[in-house]
Amino acid sequence: MRRSLALILATALLGGAAVPAAADEMSAIYAKILANPTDPAANLQYAQLAEAQGDYKRALATYERMLLNDPTNRQALKGLQRVRMLVEPAKTQKTFEAGVASVSNPLLEPTATPDVYAYGSVSVRDERVAGGQRFRSNFNLYGEGYANTSSMDYASLSADFGPVWNVPKTETTFRPAIGVGTAYFDGHVYYGDINASGLFEGYLNGAYQWLRLRAGYRSYDPSFTSGAGGYADVSGKFALADILGENDSLSFAPWFRWSGINGTPDNGATDFATGLYIEGGATIEYAAALNDALSAAVNVKLSDRKYNDIGSGSREDWFVAPGAALTFTNLLGPQTDFRLAYRYEWNNSTDVNHIWQNQVATVSVVVRR
């Protein structure tokens, strides 16, 4: 009778999974679970062995039931995260955005001539398992067209692909990827790009964190002043949730970039090749959900770019851009948001020809599928 009761408890603990008759080691561990169904060590052994044999559903069920008895068990949490990546079904997330923007200085010159432009973007993120490994691919398409300043019409296309790996003894994933990209600008193909990157992702106290290292090679069309060369950058986003209350966050997104793309100076021997520089900066943002239908954000972007000397002097640009946004969630239907945004841009430079101010106000619709 006592053994029958233990068998019932163990069967419930393991999700009713049958024990493979040929798996002697699993049978021995199973016997320990029969004696004590809540034994964390025995259950962890059982889950890890099932995982090693590729029996992910049984491993997942065991990790989940371990957490019912001990929600803070870190080994079970890590195992659950690891196995979920393998058993989750393939998923594709699509985001579409379309809007109109009013811009006070589209050419970013000391003397401004206002204009308006329409823009749109498509982003697709696909994840699926192949050969026991989870892979993610990203696709991004963006374009904008001006009413009067047609020389500023722009479009870009990029894609990347790579596996998603768990970092041992952490709740972080690492994704190496190969990416390609191209763009259209001022009536020409703008550039071609190939790059390799490594992305670390994870959550800290409910807030999403990431860090990316990337290096690549870019070649511009001969009609532009930039030529071809390599670049490398590191960027990230680190956030804290529930700062002043529930449903708010404070994020810090720094970056550093080195660009070694050779080219022809804009103004003979006294100017600078636009692709030779080092740059550092960050975006700081506070965002909060005001209610179920409305969220707000305020932010500021700061950067410092120093160009390599080409001519007789040096050039350094300092950029500041405070902004704000309101998002009306599901205003136009399920997963369809209405967004209002504004930002003020000021660029100061050691070269007076590159001191300018700009204001951008946008109205857009964002659809997630």
Residue frames relative to the residue before (quaternion, step in Angstrom):
aa qw qx qy qz dx dy dz
M 1.0000 0.0000 0.0000 0.0000 0.00 0.00 0.00
R 0.6638 0.4992 -0.2994 0.4696 3.56 0.92 -0.95
R 0.6611 0.4949 -0.3116 0.4700 3.58 0.97 -0.84
S 0.6242 0.5375 -0.3413 0.4528 3.61 1.01 -0.70
L 0.6453 0.5125 -0.3172 0.4693 3.56 1.01 -0.83
A 0.6483 0.5132 -0.3176 0.4642 3.59 0.97 -0.85
L 0.6418 0.5283 -0.3237 0.4519 3.57 1.03 -0.81
I 0.6326 0.5262 -0.3269 0.4648 3.59 1.02 -0.81
L 0.6639 0.5035 -0.3014 0.4635 3.59 0.95 -0.93
A 0.6733 0.4929 -0.3030 0.4604 3.58 0.91 -0.87
T 0.6297 0.5349 -0.3332 0.4541 3.56 1.03 -0.76
A 0.6499 0.4940 -0.3109 0.4868 3.59 1.02 -0.78
L 0.6346 0.5474 -0.3236 0.4391 3.56 1.00 -0.86
L 0.7694 0.3647 -0.1731 0.4950 3.58 0.92 -0.90
G 0.5494 -0.6545 0.3863 0.3471 3.57 1.21 0.39
G 0.6424 -0.5615 0.3310 0.4032 3.57 1.08 0.60
A 0.3990 0.7354 -0.4681 0.2844 3.58 1.23 0.24
A 0.4036 -0.7026 0.5330 0.2437 3.56 -1.00 0.82
V 0.4273 -0.6930 0.5207 0.2571 3.57 -1.10 0.70
P 0.4535 -0.6854 0.4866 0.2963 3.60 -0.74 1.00
A 0.4791 -0.7062 0.4475 0.2673 3.56 -0.74 1.09
A 0.7135 0.4696 -0.2613 0.4495 3.57 1.04 -0.76
A 0.6127 0.5574 -0.3585 0.4305 3.59 1.19 -0.26
D 0.2191 -0.8215 0.5140 0.1137 3.58 0.08 1.30
E 0.6656 0.5070 -0.3190 0.4451 3.58 0.92 -0.84
M 0.6575 0.4950 -0.3140 0.4733 3.55 0.97 -0.78
S 0.6187 0.5475 -0.3377 0.4510 3.55 1.09 -0.70
A 0.6500 0.5113 -0.3144 0.4660 3.56 1.04 -0.81
I 0.6584 0.4833 -0.3116 0.4855 3.59 0.98 -0.82
Y 0.6177 0.5568 -0.3332 0.4444 3.56 1.04 -0.77
A 0.6195 0.5393 -0.3449 0.4543 3.56 1.07 -0.72
K 0.6265 0.5239 -0.3377 0.4679 3.59 1.06 -0.70
I 0.6507 0.5088 -0.3194 0.4644 3.57 1.02 -0.78
L 0.6013 0.5563 -0.3556 0.4500 3.57 1.09 -0.68
A 0.6762 0.4886 -0.2909 0.4685 3.55 1.03 -0.82
N 0.7963 0.0042 0.0238 0.6045 3.61 1.08 -0.72
P 0.2456 -0.8333 0.4744 0.1422 3.62 0.14 1.25
T 0.7247 0.4191 -0.2570 0.4829 3.64 1.11 -0.48
D 0.3594 0.7403 -0.4935 0.2815 3.62 1.24 0.26
P 0.3392 -0.7797 0.4799 0.2162 3.65 -0.36 1.15
A 0.6422 0.5367 -0.3380 0.4305 3.60 0.97 -0.77
A 0.6734 0.4870 -0.2971 0.4702 3.58 0.92 -0.92
N 0.6647 0.5018 -0.3100 0.4585 3.56 0.93 -0.84
L 0.6370 0.5184 -0.3325 0.4636 3.58 1.01 -0.77
Q 0.6291 0.5253 -0.3336 0.4658 3.59 0.97 -0.81
Y 0.6633 0.5195 -0.3000 0.4475 3.54 0.93 -0.96
A 0.6691 0.4983 -0.2981 0.4639 3.58 0.93 -0.93
Q 0.6832 0.4918 -0.2975 0.4503 3.60 0.88 -0.90
L 0.6484 0.5037 -0.3199 0.4728 3.57 1.05 -0.74
A 0.6347 0.5149 -0.3281 0.4737 3.57 1.00 -0.79
E 0.6363 0.5268 -0.3165 0.4663 3.56 1.03 -0.80
A 0.6622 0.5124 -0.3044 0.4541 3.59 0.95 -0.90
Q 0.6959 0.4542 -0.2649 0.4891 3.59 1.13 -0.65
G 0.5492 -0.6419 0.3840 0.3726 3.58 1.30 0.02
D 0.5045 0.6182 -0.4403 0.4117 3.58 1.26 0.26
Y 0.0692 -0.8735 0.4813 0.0237 3.56 0.58 1.22
K 0.6194 0.5489 -0.3617 0.4293 3.60 0.99 -0.65
R 0.6671 0.4811 -0.3043 0.4805 3.58 0.98 -0.82
A 0.6328 0.5200 -0.3324 0.4676 3.58 1.03 -0.77
L 0.6524 0.5216 -0.3147 0.4509 3.57 0.93 -0.88
A 0.6587 0.5086 -0.3116 0.4586 3.59 0.92 -0.89
T 0.6592 0.5083 -0.3122 0.4578 3.59 1.00 -0.77
Y 0.6447 0.5061 -0.3228 0.4733 3.60 0.94 -0.85
E 0.6539 0.5220 -0.3212 0.4436 3.58 0.92 -0.86
R 0.7092 0.4512 -0.2723 0.4684 3.58 0.91 -0.84
M 0.5535 0.5658 -0.3925 0.4684 3.57 1.21 -0.39
L 0.6894 0.4842 -0.2786 0.4611 3.55 0.99 -0.86
L 0.5430 0.5817 -0.4106 0.4452 3.59 1.19 -0.29
N 0.7127 0.4246 -0.2450 0.5017 3.58 1.06 -0.77
D 0.7996 0.0561 -0.0022 0.5979 3.60 1.10 -0.70
P 0.2129 -0.8356 0.4934 0.1141 3.64 0.14 1.28
T 0.7063 0.4584 -0.2689 0.4676 3.62 1.17 -0.39
N 0.3898 0.7301 -0.4805 0.2900 3.61 1.25 0.13
R 0.3203 -0.8031 0.4702 0.1772 3.58 -0.23 1.28
Q 0.6338 0.5272 -0.3463 0.4478 3.59 1.00 -0.69
A 0.6502 0.4950 -0.3128 0.4842 3.56 1.06 -0.74
L 0.6315 0.5332 -0.3320 0.4546 3.59 1.02 -0.77
K 0.6731 0.4835 -0.2941 0.4761 3.57 0.94 -0.89
G 0.6479 0.5158 -0.3174 0.4619 3.56 0.99 -0.81
L 0.6346 0.5308 -0.3219 0.4605 3.55 1.01 -0.82
Q 0.6556 0.5046 -0.3083 0.4697 3.58 0.93 -0.89
R 0.6681 0.5218 -0.2971 0.4395 3.56 0.93 -0.94
V 0.7251 0.4406 -0.2537 0.4646 3.58 0.82 -0.99
R 0.5939 0.5817 -0.3718 0.4131 3.58 1.03 -0.69
M 0.6148 0.5581 -0.3502 0.4335 3.56 1.06 -0.71
L 0.7107 0.4558 -0.2532 0.4722 3.57 1.13 -0.64
V 0.7436 0.4001 -0.2296 0.4841 3.60 1.08 -0.62
E 0.5107 0.6325 -0.4397 0.3817 3.59 1.20 -0.29
P 0.4917 -0.6629 0.4671 0.3172 3.59 -0.96 0.77
A 0.6366 -0.5024 0.4074 0.4199 3.53 -1.25 0.35
K 0.0128 -0.8045 0.5936 -0.0155 3.56 -1.00 0.81
T 0.1348 -0.7693 0.6221 0.0548 3.50 -1.16 0.76
Q 0.1152 -0.7890 0.6025 0.0350 3.55 -0.75 1.11
K 0.0809 -0.7994 0.5953 0.0080 3.56 -0.81 1.05
T 0.0534 -0.7825 0.6203 0.0076 3.57 -0.98 0.90
F 0.0805 -0.7844 0.6150 0.0042 3.54 -0.86 1.06
E 0.0108 0.7872 -0.6165 0.0118 3.56 -1.00 0.81
A 0.0312 0.7752 -0.6296 0.0404 3.56 -1.03 0.86
G 0.1576 0.8112 -0.5474 0.1318 3.55 -0.93 0.83
V 0.3604 -0.6788 0.5943 0.2371 3.48 -1.45 -0.04
A 0.1093 -0.8030 0.5851 0.0312 3.57 -1.00 0.85
S 0.2358 -0.7154 0.6391 0.1555 3.51 -1.21 0.70
V 0.0367 -0.8153 0.5768 -0.0361 3.58 -0.68 1.10
S 0.3813 -0.7706 0.4710 0.1973 3.58 -0.77 1.04
N 0.8053 0.1197 -0.0322 0.5798 3.61 1.14 -0.56
P 0.0923 -0.8586 0.5006 0.0599 3.62 0.48 1.14
L 0.7027 0.4585 -0.2767 0.4685 3.62 1.05 -0.64
L 0.3178 -0.7777 0.4850 0.2427 3.60 1.32 -0.10
E 0.3979 0.6930 -0.4799 0.3622 3.52 0.80 1.16
P 0.6722 -0.4904 0.3501 0.4302 3.63 -1.21 0.28
T 0.7388 0.2924 -0.1858 0.5780 3.60 1.14 -0.67
A 0.2282 -0.8323 0.4983 0.0835 3.57 -0.58 1.18
T 0.0632 -0.7467 0.6603 0.0493 3.56 -1.22 0.68
P 0.3567 -0.7805 0.4663 0.2148 3.64 -0.27 1.20
D 0.0070 0.7730 -0.6342 0.0127 3.53 -1.29 0.48
V 0.2739 -0.7132 0.6079 0.2164 3.56 -1.36 0.00
Y 0.0419 -0.7925 0.6070 0.0407 3.55 -1.18 0.50
A 0.3321 -0.6939 0.6001 0.2193 3.52 -1.29 0.49
Y 0.0345 -0.8123 0.5822 0.0047 3.58 -1.00 0.72
G 0.0369 -0.7883 0.6139 0.0194 3.52 -1.28 0.39
S 0.0572 -0.7952 0.6030 0.0270 3.57 -1.18 0.54
V 0.1282 -0.7437 0.6518 0.0747 3.51 -1.30 0.57
S 0.0018 -0.7848 0.6194 -0.0216 3.58 -0.84 1.01
V 0.0439 -0.7874 0.6148 -0.0061 3.58 -0.91 0.96
R 0.0399 -0.7752 0.6304 -0.0060 3.55 -0.90 1.02
D 0.0416 -0.8170 0.5739 -0.0386 3.56 -0.61 1.18
E 0.0152 -0.7831 0.6217 -0.0075 3.58 -0.95 0.93
R 0.1715 0.7685 -0.6014 0.1353 3.54 -1.00 0.89
V 0.4424 -0.6815 0.5235 0.2566 3.55 -1.27 0.46
A 0.0462 0.7666 -0.6388 0.0468 3.56 -1.02 0.90
G 0.8488 0.0351 -0.0539 0.5249 3.57 -0.74 1.04
G 0.6890 -0.4874 0.2809 0.4570 3.58 1.05 0.72
Q 0.6780 0.4358 -0.2830 0.5199 3.60 1.27 0.21
R 0.3472 -0.7307 0.5470 0.2150 3.55 -0.96 0.88
F 0.1121 -0.7889 0.6038 0.0213 3.56 -1.00 0.97
R 0.1334 -0.7699 0.6184 0.0834 3.54 -1.20 0.60
S 0.0512 -0.7744 0.6299 0.0305 3.54 -1.05 0.81
N 0.1631 -0.7799 0.6009 0.0640 3.55 -1.09 0.80
F 0.0546 -0.7719 0.6334 0.0062 3.54 -1.13 0.79
N 0.0119 0.8117 -0.5815 0.0534 3.59 -0.81 1.01
L 0.0182 -0.7757 0.6300 -0.0312 3.54 -0.95 1.01
Y 0.0451 0.8012 -0.5923 0.0721 3.57 -0.82 1.01
G 0.0783 0.8002 -0.5925 0.0501 3.56 -1.11 0.69
E 0.0243 -0.7813 0.6233 0.0200 3.55 -1.20 0.58
G 0.0918 -0.7975 0.5959 0.0198 3.55 -1.04 0.85
Y 0.3215 -0.7826 0.5140 0.1416 3.57 -0.82 1.10
A 0.5525 -0.6217 0.4486 0.3269 3.54 -1.18 0.64
N 0.8255 0.1703 -0.0531 0.5355 3.58 0.91 -0.91
T 0.7329 0.3960 -0.2286 0.5037 3.60 0.98 -0.82
S 0.0856 -0.8553 0.5092 0.0437 3.58 0.50 1.18
S 0.5693 0.6035 -0.3874 0.4019 3.59 1.17 -0.46
M 0.6767 0.4810 -0.2890 0.4766 3.61 1.26 -0.33
D 0.3746 0.7181 -0.5023 0.3028 3.62 1.23 0.08
Y 0.0117 -0.8267 0.5554 -0.0894 3.55 -0.79 1.05
A 0.0513 0.7679 -0.6382 0.0189 3.55 -1.19 0.63
S 0.0411 -0.7960 0.6036 0.0187 3.59 -1.09 0.67
L 0.1070 -0.7673 0.6315 0.0321 3.52 -1.23 0.65
S 0.1047 0.7953 -0.5899 0.0921 3.60 -0.83 0.96
A 0.0125 -0.7793 0.6264 -0.0069 3.55 -1.25 0.53
D 0.0178 0.7831 -0.6214 -0.0178 3.57 -1.21 0.51
F 0.1338 -0.7898 0.5982 0.0213 3.54 -1.24 0.56
G 0.2856 0.7627 -0.5507 0.1831 3.57 -1.01 0.82
P 0.5748 -0.5870 0.4417 0.3604 3.59 -1.27 0.30
V 0.3053 -0.7081 0.6024 0.2064 3.55 -1.33 0.34
W 0.0562 -0.8161 0.5747 -0.0232 3.57 -0.59 1.20
N 0.4099 -0.6617 0.5609 0.2820 3.56 -1.19 0.53
V 0.3727 -0.6926 0.5702 0.2370 3.56 -1.03 0.81
P 0.4774 -0.7022 0.4347 0.3001 3.66 -0.57 1.09
K 0.8580 0.1363 -0.1375 0.4757 3.54 -1.17 0.84
T 0.6747 0.4016 -0.3180 0.5314 3.58 1.17 0.56
E 0.4246 -0.6490 0.5497 0.3103 3.55 -1.35 0.00
T 0.4912 0.6521 -0.4041 0.4125 3.54 1.16 0.75
T 0.2340 -0.7457 0.6016 0.1650 3.55 -1.18 0.59
F 0.2005 -0.7503 0.6181 0.1218 3.54 -1.27 0.51
R 0.0573 -0.8082 0.5860 -0.0084 3.55 -0.87 1.00
P 0.1453 -0.7554 0.6330 0.0871 3.61 -0.47 1.15
A 0.0086 0.8223 -0.5673 0.0442 3.59 -0.97 0.75
I 0.2784 -0.6916 0.6392 0.1888 3.48 -1.39 0.44
G 0.0532 -0.8259 0.5612 -0.0093 3.56 -0.82 1.00
V 0.1237 -0.7540 0.6394 0.0863 3.53 -1.31 0.46
G 0.0367 0.8075 -0.5882 0.0271 3.55 -1.19 0.47
T 0.0291 -0.7671 0.6398 0.0370 3.51 -1.33 0.35
A 0.1252 -0.7949 0.5902 0.0642 3.58 -1.24 0.33
Y 0.2677 -0.7223 0.6182 0.1563 3.52 -1.37 0.44
F 0.1369 0.7928 -0.5801 0.1278 3.61 -0.89 0.93
D 0.8593 0.0580 -0.0600 0.5047 3.56 -1.07 0.84
G 0.7292 -0.4691 0.2402 0.4364 3.56 0.93 0.91
H 0.7085 0.3972 -0.2576 0.5234 3.60 1.25 0.21
V 0.5479 -0.4915 0.5251 0.4271 3.49 -1.37 0.11
Y 0.3579 -0.7853 0.4688 0.1884 3.56 -0.60 1.13
Y 0.7767 -0.2144 0.1795 0.5645 3.59 0.72 -1.06
G 0.2449 -0.6953 0.6402 0.2160 3.51 -1.42 0.10
D 0.0856 -0.8250 0.5581 -0.0234 3.59 -0.92 0.90
I 0.0072 0.7516 -0.6593 -0.0195 3.54 -1.17 0.72
N 0.0422 0.8253 -0.5574 0.0795 3.58 -0.87 0.89
A 0.2325 -0.7187 0.6344 0.1640 3.51 -1.39 0.31
S 0.0170 -0.8193 0.5721 -0.0352 3.57 -0.94 0.86
G 0.1743 -0.7418 0.6345 0.1291 3.51 -1.38 0.30
L 0.0936 -0.8253 0.5569 -0.0069 3.58 -0.62 1.16
F 0.1582 -0.7497 0.6377 0.0787 3.55 -0.89 1.06
E 0.0088 -0.8040 0.5937 -0.0314 3.59 -0.91 0.96
G 0.2157 0.7715 -0.5840 0.1313 3.54 -1.15 0.61
Y 0.3925 -0.6877 0.5559 0.2529 3.53 -1.37 -0.02
L 0.0756 -0.7662 0.6373 0.0344 3.54 -1.13 0.77
N 0.8312 -0.1183 0.0251 0.5427 3.56 -0.52 1.23
G 0.7530 -0.4168 0.2058 0.4657 3.55 0.95 0.92
A 0.6563 0.4900 -0.3156 0.4791 3.63 1.24 -0.09
Y 0.4588 -0.7007 0.4891 0.2436 3.55 -0.99 0.92
Q 0.0620 -0.7876 0.6131 -0.0045 3.58 -0.95 0.96
W 0.0843 0.7969 -0.5978 0.0222 3.59 -1.12 0.58
L 0.0869 -0.7596 0.6435 0.0376 3.52 -1.32 0.53
R 0.0361 -0.8206 0.5701 -0.0186 3.58 -0.78 1.05
L 0.1374 -0.7413 0.6520 0.0800 3.52 -1.11 0.86
R 0.0285 0.8204 -0.5657 0.0779 3.57 -0.82 0.96
A 0.0006 -0.7604 0.6493 0.0123 3.55 -1.19 0.64
G 0.0770 0.8269 -0.5509 0.0830 3.55 -0.99 0.77
Y 0.3376 -0.6932 0.5946 0.2279 3.50 -1.41 -0.05
R 0.0466 -0.8088 0.5858 -0.0217 3.57 -0.83 1.02
S 0.1035 -0.7852 0.6100 0.0273 3.55 -1.02 0.89
Y 0.2462 -0.7904 0.5503 0.1082 3.58 -0.73 1.12
D 0.6019 -0.5424 0.4459 0.3804 3.54 -1.26 0.47
P 0.5817 -0.6263 0.3873 0.3455 3.65 -0.96 0.79
S 0.5947 0.5869 -0.3737 0.4028 3.62 1.15 -0.38
F 0.6762 0.4558 -0.2934 0.4990 3.61 1.25 -0.21
T 0.6247 -0.5785 0.3798 0.3618 3.56 -1.24 0.49
S 0.6457 0.4940 -0.3278 0.4812 3.60 1.11 -0.57
G 0.3086 -0.7621 0.5448 0.1645 3.55 -1.11 0.72
A 0.6580 -0.4551 0.3731 0.4699 3.56 -0.41 -1.24
G 0.3031 0.7501 -0.5554 0.1923 3.55 -1.18 0.55
G 0.6045 -0.5845 0.4189 0.3427 3.52 -1.34 0.01
Y 0.0801 -0.7636 0.6368 0.0700 3.51 -1.36 0.24
A 0.0671 -0.7737 0.6280 0.0495 3.56 -1.27 0.39
D 0.0481 0.8050 -0.5901 0.0387 3.55 -1.04 0.71
V 0.1625 -0.7274 0.6540 0.1295 3.50 -1.36 0.36
S 0.0575 0.7956 -0.5971 0.0853 3.57 -0.87 0.96
G 0.0221 0.8127 -0.5814 0.0324 3.54 -1.21 0.39
K 0.1723 -0.7427 0.6285 0.1542 3.50 -1.38 -0.02
F 0.0403 -0.7926 0.6069 -0.0429 3.52 -0.77 1.15
A 0.0386 -0.8426 0.5338 -0.0594 3.55 -0.65 1.14
L 0.1936 -0.7257 0.6471 0.1309 3.50 -1.35 0.49
A 0.2669 -0.7794 0.5506 0.1343 3.58 -0.87 0.95
D 0.8364 0.2074 -0.1624 0.4807 3.55 -1.35 0.45
I 0.1072 0.8330 -0.5294 0.1198 3.56 0.77 1.09
L 0.8094 0.1622 -0.0588 0.5613 3.58 0.72 -1.10
G 0.7741 -0.1004 0.0781 0.6201 3.55 1.28 -0.16
E 0.7112 -0.4203 0.3194 0.4643 3.56 -1.25 -0.25
N 0.8442 0.2275 -0.1670 0.4558 3.54 -1.26 0.56
D 0.6151 0.4657 -0.4195 0.4782 3.58 0.92 0.88
S 0.1016 -0.7976 0.5932 0.0417 3.56 -1.25 0.34
L 0.1934 -0.7306 0.6422 0.1284 3.52 -1.31 0.49
S 0.0341 -0.8270 0.5606 -0.0245 3.57 -0.67 1.07
F 0.1665 -0.7470 0.6400 0.0680 3.51 -1.28 0.68
A 0.0204 -0.8223 0.5666 -0.0494 3.58 -0.54 1.21
P 0.0291 -0.8316 0.5545 -0.0099 3.62 -0.01 1.25
W 0.0159 -0.7795 0.6235 0.0579 3.54 -1.30 0.24
F 0.0767 -0.7474 0.6562 0.0706 3.51 -1.34 0.42
R 0.0168 -0.8212 0.5689 -0.0424 3.57 -0.83 0.98
W 0.1371 -0.7314 0.6629 0.0826 3.52 -1.16 0.82
S 0.0590 -0.7973 0.6007 0.0054 3.57 -0.85 1.00
G 0.0779 -0.8126 0.5776 0.0009 3.55 -0.72 1.11
I 0.3221 0.7632 -0.4951 0.2621 3.56 1.07 0.77
N 0.3246 -0.7746 0.5150 0.1715 3.56 -0.43 1.23
G 0.1279 0.7956 -0.5863 0.0831 3.54 -1.27 0.32
T 0.5863 -0.5616 0.4574 0.3628 3.51 -1.39 -0.15
P 0.4933 -0.6572 0.4686 0.3242 3.62 -0.83 0.86
D 0.5933 -0.6052 0.4100 0.3372 3.56 -1.15 0.71
N 0.8258 0.1654 -0.0193 0.5388 3.56 0.95 -0.87
G 0.7368 -0.4188 0.2331 0.4769 3.54 0.59 1.16
A 0.8194 -0.2638 0.1933 0.4707 3.56 -1.03 -0.83
T 0.6712 0.5271 -0.3056 0.4222 3.61 1.20 -0.18
D 0.6842 0.4542 -0.2995 0.4858 3.58 1.20 -0.06
F 0.5191 -0.6629 0.4821 0.2424 3.55 -1.34 -0.19
A 0.4830 -0.6202 0.5284 0.3208 3.54 -1.13 0.67
T 0.4307 -0.7606 0.4237 0.2377 3.57 -0.55 1.17
G 0.6979 0.4778 -0.2831 0.4523 3.61 1.18 -0.34
L 0.6333 0.4999 -0.3400 0.4832 3.60 1.26 0.13
Y 0.4107 0.7009 -0.4848 0.3242 3.58 -0.18 1.25
I 0.2195 -0.6844 0.6557 0.2312 3.49 -1.45 0.01
E 0.0407 -0.8155 0.5764 -0.0307 3.56 -1.02 0.80
G 0.0165 -0.7714 0.6359 0.0161 3.53 -1.13 0.72
G 0.1637 0.7956 -0.5702 0.1232 3.54 -1.10 0.61
A 0.1453 -0.7753 0.6070 0.0965 3.53 -1.33 -0.07
T 0.2178 -0.7165 0.6418 0.1655 3.52 -1.35 0.44
I 0.1236 -0.7731 0.6207 0.0422 3.56 -0.88 1.02
E 0.0414 0.8265 -0.5566 0.0734 3.58 -0.73 1.02
Y 0.1390 -0.7335 0.6581 0.0979 3.51 -1.17 0.75
A 0.0055 -0.8018 0.5956 -0.0487 3.57 -0.79 1.08
A 0.0058 0.8016 -0.5964 0.0415 3.56 -1.07 0.76
A 0.3674 -0.6755 0.5917 0.2421 3.53 -1.18 0.70
L 0.2964 -0.7802 0.5270 0.1605 3.59 -0.49 1.18
N 0.7440 -0.1399 0.0728 0.6494 3.55 1.23 -0.61
D 0.7595 -0.3852 0.2493 0.4611 3.59 -1.25 -0.15
A 0.7663 0.3852 -0.1857 0.4795 3.58 1.15 -0.55
L 0.7887 0.2729 -0.1321 0.5349 3.60 1.19 -0.26
S 0.0037 0.7744 -0.6326 0.0115 3.56 -0.99 0.90
A 0.1756 -0.7845 0.5906 0.0700 3.55 -1.19 0.62
A 0.0535 -0.7894 0.6112 0.0194 3.55 -1.21 0.55
V 0.0871 -0.7419 0.6611 0.0707 3.54 -1.22 0.66
N 0.0252 0.8179 -0.5713 0.0639 3.57 -0.96 0.80
V 0.1079 -0.7530 0.6395 0.1111 3.51 -1.37 0.15
K 0.1819 -0.7667 0.6101 0.0822 3.54 -1.00 0.93
L 0.0545 -0.7952 0.6035 -0.0211 3.57 -0.89 1.02
S 0.1210 0.7981 -0.5866 0.0651 3.60 -0.99 0.73
D 0.1606 -0.7442 0.6427 0.0849 3.51 -1.34 0.49
R 0.0146 -0.8050 0.5920 -0.0363 3.59 -0.64 1.15
K 0.0898 -0.7851 0.6125 0.0184 3.57 -0.85 1.05
Y 0.2812 -0.7780 0.5463 0.1314 3.54 -0.70 1.17
N 0.5235 -0.6015 0.4983 0.3404 3.54 -1.19 0.58
D 0.5169 -0.6427 0.4654 0.3211 3.56 -1.01 0.78
I 0.0864 -0.7819 0.6166 0.0326 3.53 -0.95 0.98
G 0.7953 0.2568 -0.1171 0.5365 3.53 0.92 -0.95
S 0.8333 -0.2628 0.1970 0.4447 3.51 -1.02 -0.90
G 0.7900 0.2684 -0.1472 0.5312 3.63 1.16 -0.17
S 0.4533 -0.6366 0.5234 0.3395 3.53 -1.20 -0.57
R 0.1649 -0.7795 0.5971 0.0931 3.54 -1.19 0.55
E 0.0390 0.7712 -0.6331 0.0549 3.51 -1.01 0.94
D 0.1597 -0.7934 0.5846 0.0567 3.58 -0.93 0.99
W 0.1294 -0.7568 0.6364 0.0744 3.54 -1.11 0.83
F 0.1041 -0.8234 0.5578 -0.0092 3.57 -0.72 1.10
V 0.0129 -0.7739 0.6327 -0.0248 3.57 -1.00 0.96
A 0.0716 0.8061 -0.5820 0.0799 3.59 -0.86 0.97
P 0.0866 -0.7819 0.6164 0.0333 3.61 -0.23 1.23
G 0.0267 0.8160 -0.5758 0.0429 3.57 -1.11 0.64
A 0.1411 -0.7671 0.6195 0.0886 3.53 -1.37 0.16
A 0.0597 -0.8011 0.5953 0.0145 3.57 -1.19 0.53
L 0.1540 -0.7365 0.6503 0.1046 3.53 -1.28 0.59
T 0.0778 -0.7961 0.5998 0.0219 3.59 -0.88 0.94
F 0.1956 -0.7633 0.6094 0.0877 3.55 -0.76 1.13
T 0.2643 -0.8216 0.4913 0.1177 3.55 -0.18 1.35
N 0.8600 0.0320 -0.0672 0.5048 3.55 -0.99 0.99
L 0.2665 0.8004 -0.5021 0.1904 3.60 1.15 0.52
L 0.7841 0.3100 -0.1488 0.5166 3.56 0.98 -0.84
G 0.7736 -0.2202 0.1274 0.5804 3.58 1.26 0.32
P 0.7139 -0.4280 0.3113 0.4585 3.59 -1.28 0.12
Q 0.8534 0.0118 -0.0603 0.5176 3.57 -0.90 1.03
T 0.5760 0.5306 -0.3957 0.4797 3.56 1.07 0.78
D 0.0833 -0.8400 0.5359 -0.0172 3.56 -0.33 1.31
F 0.2650 -0.7122 0.6267 0.1726 3.52 -1.33 0.49
R 0.0674 -0.8416 0.5349 -0.0333 3.57 -0.67 1.13
L 0.1169 -0.7476 0.6516 0.0527 3.54 -1.10 0.90
A 0.0593 0.8126 -0.5756 0.0697 3.60 -0.83 0.93
Y 0.0543 -0.7754 0.6289 0.0167 3.52 -1.24 0.59
R 0.0786 0.7768 -0.6246 0.0161 3.56 -1.14 0.65
Y 0.2547 -0.7268 0.6215 0.1435 3.52 -1.22 0.69
E 0.1234 -0.8082 0.5751 0.0301 3.58 -0.81 1.03
W 0.0092 0.7789 -0.6265 0.0262 3.56 -0.98 0.90
N 0.0731 -0.7885 0.6107 0.0051 3.54 -0.78 1.10
N 0.0909 -0.7720 0.6286 0.0262 3.55 -0.73 1.12
S 0.0281 -0.8224 0.5661 -0.0503 3.59 -0.96 0.84
T 0.5260 -0.5984 0.4971 0.3438 3.53 -1.26 0.43
D 0.6582 0.4123 -0.2905 0.5590 3.58 1.32 -0.19
V 0.4067 -0.7557 0.4549 0.2377 3.60 -0.42 1.19
N 0.6061 0.5717 -0.3586 0.4210 3.61 1.15 -0.46
H 0.7356 0.3742 -0.2169 0.5214 3.56 1.28 -0.24
I 0.4537 0.6153 -0.4942 0.4140 3.56 1.10 0.73
W 0.2030 0.7922 -0.5471 0.1784 3.57 -0.57 1.09
Q 0.2260 -0.7287 0.6269 0.1581 3.51 -1.42 0.25
N 0.0174 -0.8003 0.5986 -0.0284 3.55 -1.14 0.64
Q 0.1165 -0.7664 0.6268 0.0787 3.55 -1.18 0.64
V 0.0717 -0.7969 0.5999 -0.0021 3.57 -0.94 0.93
A 0.0160 -0.7749 0.6316 -0.0190 3.58 -0.83 1.05
T 0.0609 -0.8299 0.5544 -0.0133 3.58 -0.73 1.05
V 0.1267 -0.7257 0.6705 0.0878 3.50 -1.31 0.58
S 0.1153 0.8286 -0.5345 0.1199 3.60 -0.60 1.03
V 0.2890 -0.7010 0.6234 0.1908 3.49 -1.41 0.32
V 0.1193 -0.7914 0.5988 0.0292 3.58 -0.88 1.01
V 0.0831 -0.7952 0.6006 -0.0051 3.57 -0.76 1.12
R 0.1126 -0.7861 0.6066 0.0375 3.58 -0.89 1.01
R 0.0159 0.8046 -0.5919 0.0452 3.56 -0.87 0.97
